[in-house]
Amino acid sequence: RNNIKHPCLVTLGSENKRASAVAAQAVAAIAAIELPHGEWQDLIGNLLDFVQRENVNLRIATLQSIGYICEVVPPEVLATRSNEILTAVVQGARKEETSPEVQAAAIQALYNSLEFIRDNFEREGERNYIMQVVCEATQSSNVVVQIGAFECLVRIMQLYYDKMALYMERALFGLTVLGMQNPEEKVALQAVEFWSTVCEEEAELAIEAAEAAEYQETPAVESR
């Protein structure tokens, strides 16, 4: 197995982007099997080290792999490294990142890990920072980053709508209105999708409120 795993890790840094992208999938596929059984213990440490390297292709593929791993490996398996993983992903997604390709990969990894970081979203300070990074990414000059950032906002609204009232008031309304006016169609469509998601969430809350009223109960979550 080591004879398979080692070449996969090495190929993450390949100059051939197709090869490195497939290697990222292979690493995650093996991790999905081995990590829950306590095997490949040094994988996460290696990936976190790779993210800090200067090799841009390596950083991109590593972030892709981390995103896939967060999607397929149970959160409790990665619990001891979750904060480090989130830090690595968010660091790559920041507006200060000099490589648009790295930033785009980090935004996609963040999207894939949004359910994985549920505990972090419960903590206001960490939630504020994540939201700041995503909101700033919607204003990137790189279209791929913009699209990924709006996709993150849509997914965040689906997962954490009950925590979004303050952000709606302070930033999200203005950002999404600007997004809908964006000349790039894919950006505008994601901004529209944001409000479609809001409507779906509010419709669900209205149904729950009506059902609660019927039984003279208070709904678990109320519309703001």
C-alpha positions in Angstrom: 0.0 0.0 0.0 2.9 2.4 0.7 4.1 1.8 -2.9 0.7 3.3 -4.0 0.4 6.1 -1.4 3.8 7.6 -1.8 3.5 8.1 -5.6 0.1 9.7 -5.1 1.5 12.2 -2.6 4.5 12.9 -4.9 2.2 13.5 -7.9 0.3 16.2 -6.0 3.2 18.4 -7.0 3.2 17.4 -10.6 3.5 20.2 -13.3 0.8 18.3 -15.2 -2.4 19.7 -13.6 -4.5 16.8 -14.7 -2.2 14.4 -13.0 -2.1 16.4 -9.8 -5.9 16.7 -9.7 -6.4 13.0 -10.1 -3.7 12.4 -7.4 -5.7 14.6 -5.1 -8.8 12.4 -5.7 -6.7 9.2 -5.2 -5.3 10.5 -1.9 -8.8 11.3 -0.6 -10.1 7.9 -1.8 -7.4 6.1 0.2 -7.9 8.4 3.2 -11.6 7.6 3.2 -10.8 3.9 3.8 -7.7 4.1 6.0 -8.2 7.1 8.3 -11.3 5.7 10.0 -9.3 2.6 10.8 -6.5 4.6 12.4 -4.1 4.1 9.4 -2.1 6.6 7.4 -1.6 8.7 10.5 0.9 11.0 9.0 -1.3 12.0 6.0 -2.9 15.1 7.5 0.4 16.4 8.8 2.0 15.9 5.4 -0.9 17.7 3.6 -0.7 20.6 6.1 3.0 20.9 5.4 2.5 20.8 1.6 0.0 23.7 1.8 2.9 25.9 3.2 5.3 25.1 0.3 6.1 27.5 -2.6 5.2 25.0 -5.3 1.8 26.4 -6.5 0.7 23.2 -8.2 1.4 21.3 -5.0 -0.6 23.8 -2.9 -3.5 23.7 -5.3 -3.7 19.9 -5.5 -3.2 19.6 -1.7 -6.1 22.0 -1.0 -8.2 20.0 -3.4 -7.3 16.8 -1.6 -8.1 18.3 1.8 -11.5 19.4 0.5 -12.3 15.9 -0.7 -11.1 14.4 2.6 -13.4 16.7 4.6 -16.2 15.6 2.3 -15.7 11.8 2.6 -14.1 11.2 6.1 -16.4 11.4 9.2 -15.7 14.6 11.1 -15.0 12.7 14.4 -12.0 11.0 12.7 -10.4 14.3 11.9 -11.5 16.0 15.2 -8.0 16.4 16.6 -6.8 18.2 13.5 -9.9 20.1 12.5 -8.7 23.5 13.6 -5.4 23.1 11.7 -7.2 21.9 8.6 -9.6 24.9 8.7 -6.7 27.3 9.3 -4.8 26.0 6.2 -7.9 26.2 4.0 -8.9 29.7 5.1 -5.4 31.0 4.8 -5.4 30.0 1.2 -8.8 31.6 0.6 -7.8 35.0 2.0 -7.6 38.0 -0.3 -3.9 38.3 0.6 -3.2 35.1 -1.3 -1.1 36.0 -4.3 -2.1 33.1 -6.5 -5.7 33.2 -7.8 -5.5 29.5 -8.6 -4.5 28.7 -5.0 -7.3 31.0 -3.7 -9.8 29.3 -6.0 -8.8 25.8 -4.8 -9.0 26.9 -1.2 -12.5 28.4 -1.7 -13.6 25.1 -3.2 -12.0 23.2 -0.3 -13.8 25.4 2.1 -17.1 24.7 0.3 -16.5 21.0 0.6 -15.6 21.3 4.3 -18.6 23.5 5.4 -20.4 20.6 7.1 -17.1 19.4 8.5 -16.5 22.7 10.3 -19.9 22.8 12.0 -18.3 23.2 15.5 -16.3 26.1 14.3 -19.4 27.8 12.9 -20.9 27.6 16.4 -18.2 29.9 17.8 -18.9 33.5 16.9 -15.3 34.7 16.5 -14.4 31.9 14.1 -17.7 32.2 12.2 -17.1 36.0 11.8 -13.6 35.3 10.3 -14.8 32.6 7.9 -17.6 34.9 6.8 -15.2 37.8 6.3 -12.9 35.7 4.1 -15.8 34.4 2.0 -17.4 37.9 1.6 -14.0 39.4 0.6 -13.6 36.6 -2.0 -16.9 37.6 -3.7 -15.1 40.8 -4.6 -12.0 39.1 -6.1 -10.9 40.2 -9.6 -10.7 36.5 -10.5 -14.1 35.2 -11.8 -13.5 31.6 -10.6 -12.8 32.8 -7.1 -16.0 35.0 -7.2 -18.1 32.1 -8.4 -16.7 29.8 -5.7 -17.3 32.4 -3.0 -20.9 32.9 -3.9 -21.3 29.1 -4.0 -20.0 29.0 -0.5 -22.5 31.7 0.6 -25.3 29.6 -0.9 -24.2 26.5 1.0 -23.7 28.5 4.2 -27.3 29.7 4.0 -28.5 26.2 3.6 -26.5 24.9 6.5 -26.4 27.8 9.0 -29.4 30.0 8.1 -30.3 30.5 11.8 -27.0 32.3 12.3 -27.1 34.6 9.3 -29.3 37.5 10.4 -26.5 39.8 11.4 -24.5 39.1 8.2 -27.5 39.7 6.1 -27.9 43.1 7.6 -24.3 44.1 7.4 -22.9 42.6 4.3 -24.7 39.9 2.4 -27.6 42.0 1.0 -25.2 44.5 -0.6 -22.8 41.9 -1.9 -25.4 39.8 -3.5 -27.1 42.7 -5.1 -23.8 43.7 -6.6 -23.3 40.1 -7.6 -26.6 40.0 -9.5 -25.5 43.0 -11.5 -22.1 41.3 -12.4 -21.6 41.1 -16.2 -20.2 37.6 -15.7 -23.3 35.4 -16.0 -22.1 32.6 -13.7 -21.4 35.0 -10.9 -24.8 36.6 -11.3 -26.6 33.3 -11.3 -24.9 32.3 -8.0 -26.0 35.6 -6.5 -29.6 34.8 -7.7 -29.3 31.3 -6.2 -28.4 32.9 -2.9 -31.8 34.6 -2.7 -33.6 31.5 -4.0 -32.0 29.7 -1.1 -33.2 32.4 1.3 -36.7 32.0 -0.1 -36.7 28.3 0.4 -35.5 28.6 4.0 -38.1 31.2 4.7 -40.8 29.1 3.1 -39.7 26.2 5.3 -39.8 28.4 8.4 -43.3 29.5 7.5 -44.5 25.9 7.2 -42.9 25.1 10.6 -44.5 28.1 12.2 -48.0 27.2 10.9 -47.6 23.6 12.2 -46.4 24.9 15.6 -49.3 27.3 15.8 -51.7 24.5 15.1 -50.4 22.6 18.2 -50.0 25.9 20.2 -46.3 25.4 20.3 -43.3 27.7 19.6 -41.3 26.7 16.5 -37.7 25.7 17.1 -36.4 28.4 14.7 -38.4 31.6 13.9 -38.1 33.8 10.8 -36.3 37.1 11.4 
